Amino acid sequence: MLLLYFFIGIFAAILGALPLGASNIAVINTTLKQNATQAFKIAITAGIAEVILSLYALHCNTIVQNFINHNMWIQVTIVILLLVIGAFLFFKKQTQKQRKHGTLTQSKYITGFFLGILNPPVLIYWIVAIGMINDNNFMLSLHSSLYVLFLFFFGIYLGKILTLYLYSWFSLLLKHRIQNISLIVNKVTGMLLIVIGLVQAIKLYAF
């Protein structure tokens, strides 16, 4: 049962890291312009930043979650946003990407950490994600056992690194068609968000 927190952490981190963001783009560019080893350095510290953001989200989640639970309109809004964003990503057409990222000469470790930590949408994602986890009878808080917290955050770290590693791998695999990664990822992420939104909608009306 406790291992479920580990797998939940991995799944939540992968879902949050799938959409193309600053860390993902930095990994792709570094892989193509330098090599996968340099890109992995970005992933290592981006994973640490992800754990820090999720830890802070867990810290303030109780207050935020109580507010959400007592305001049905917020729960409905979250469901609508999940469905709208999911549909947008799934049906989004592929566009040409403008390459305006210069060569990064600073430490890849520093780059990965700052790209990961300076990311407010990720913090919001983790506040919502942890709230959904707790709504499904998985009690997560700073008062949970150290074993549970370790498994959960270790899962988040592995999930983030795994996702960025896969981006690096796909970058090499599709080196001459790199834009296709965005199209595939958008459709997969969109489907997942739609499913999560539908599950939340069913829970709202069923209970």
N, C-alpha and C positions, 0 to 999 in steps of 0.2 A: 504493500500500500504506500509506504513512504517513497518508494522508487517512482511512483506516479508523479511526484513533485519534480523530479529530475526530468522526466519526459515532457511534462507540461512546460517547464522552463525552456527546454529545447524547442518545442513546437511554437511557443509564444515568441521566442527570439527569432526564429526563422520567418514567421509570418510578419513580424515587425521589420525585419531586415531585407525582405524581398523587394519592396519598391526601390527603384533607383534613387539613391540619395548621394550625399557628398562622399561618404566612405566607399560606397560601391563604385562610383565613378573614379575615385582616386585609385582603387584597386585595379580597375580595368585599365586605366591609362598607364599605371606603373608596370603592370604585367606586359603590356604591348610595347612600351617605350624602353623598359629595362628588362626585368625578368620576374618570374613568379616568387622568387625568394624575397626580393625587395617588397613586393606586394603583400606577402605574408606578414612582414613586419608591421604594416599598416593594420592588418587584421588583428594582430595580437593586442595592440593597445586600444583599437576600436572596441574590442570585446570587453576590455577593462572599463572603458567609458560607459558601455551599455549596462554593465553591472551596477556602476555608480548611479546612473539615472534610474534604473529599476529599483534600487535600494531607496533612493529618495522618494520615488513614487509610492513605495510600500509605506514609508514613513508618514506621508500626508494622505494616504489612501483612505484611512478611517474617517477623517473629517469630510473628505470629498464624497466618499461613498454614502455616508449618512445623509448628506445633502441631496444626493441623487435619489436615494431610496424614498425620501419624503417629498419628492417633486416628480410626479409621473411624467410631466411634459419633457423633462430632461431625458428620461429613459426612452420615450418615444422618439425624441430628436436624435438620440444616439443610434437607434435602429434605422431611422430614415437615412442618416448620414452613412451608415455602413452599407446600406443598399444602394444609395446614390453613388458613393465613391466606388463600390464594387462594380456597378454597372458601367460607370465611366471608364474604369480601367479595362474592363473586359471588352467594351466596344470601341475603345480608343484606337484611332488609326495610327499607323506608324508614320512618324515624321522624321525628316533629316535632322540629325543632331549637329549643332554648331560646336566645333572644337575651339574652345577659347581658354582651355586650361594650359597654362605654361608648365614647363618642366619644373618639378619640385626638387630643389637642391637641399632642402633642410632634412633633418632626421625623419625617417619614415615612421619611427615610433612616436615622435612628437606630432607628426601630421595625423596619424591614425587616432591619437588620443583627442586632439582638439577638434577634428572633424566629427568625432563621436560624441563628445561632451557638449559642444556648442550646437545643440540640436533640440530646440523646444518641442517640435512635433513628436519626437521620440518619447520625451517625458510625458506628454499628454497620452500617447499611445499606451505607455506602461500604467498610467493611472487607470485608464479605461480597462486594459487587459486584466490587471490585478483585481479590479472590481468584478469583472465577469467571472474570473476564477473563483472568487469568494462566493459569488451568487450560485455557483454550481457545487456547493457543499465541500469546497476545498478551502479550509481556513488558513489564510496566510496573513501574518502580521509580524511586527518586530518582536512579539512575545512568543512566537512559535519556537519550537525546539531548534537548537543550533544545527542538529542533523538535517531537519526539514529545510531550514534556510540555506544551509550549505548545498544540499542537493538541488534546490531550486535555482540558486544563483550560479552554480556550476553548470547547470543545464543551459541557462541563459548565455553564459560565456561560450560554451561549446557550440550552441546554436548560431550565435553571431559569427564566430570564426568559421564554422562550417559553411554558412551562407556566403561569406566573402571569399572563401576558398573556391567554392563552386563558381562564383563570378569570375575568378581568376582563371580557372580551368576552362570555362566556356569561352573566355576571351581568346585563349590560345586556339581552342577548337574552331571557333568561328571568326578567326582573325580578319578575314576579308568581308565578313558580313556581320559585324559587331552590333549593328542596329537591331538585328533579329532577337538578340537577348532581351531587349526592352519589350518587344512585342509579346514574346512568350511569357515573360515574368508578369507583365500587366494582366494577361488573361488568367494565369494561375492565381495571382493575388486577388483579382477581381472576383473569381469564382469562390475563393475562400471567404472573402468579406461578405459576399451575398449569402453564403450558407450560414455564417455566423449571425448575420443580421436576421435571417429567417428564424433561426433557433431562438434568438432573443425575442423576436416578435411573438412566437408561439408561447414562450414562457410568460410574457406579459399578459396575454389574453387567456392563457390556461390557468394561471395562478392569480 
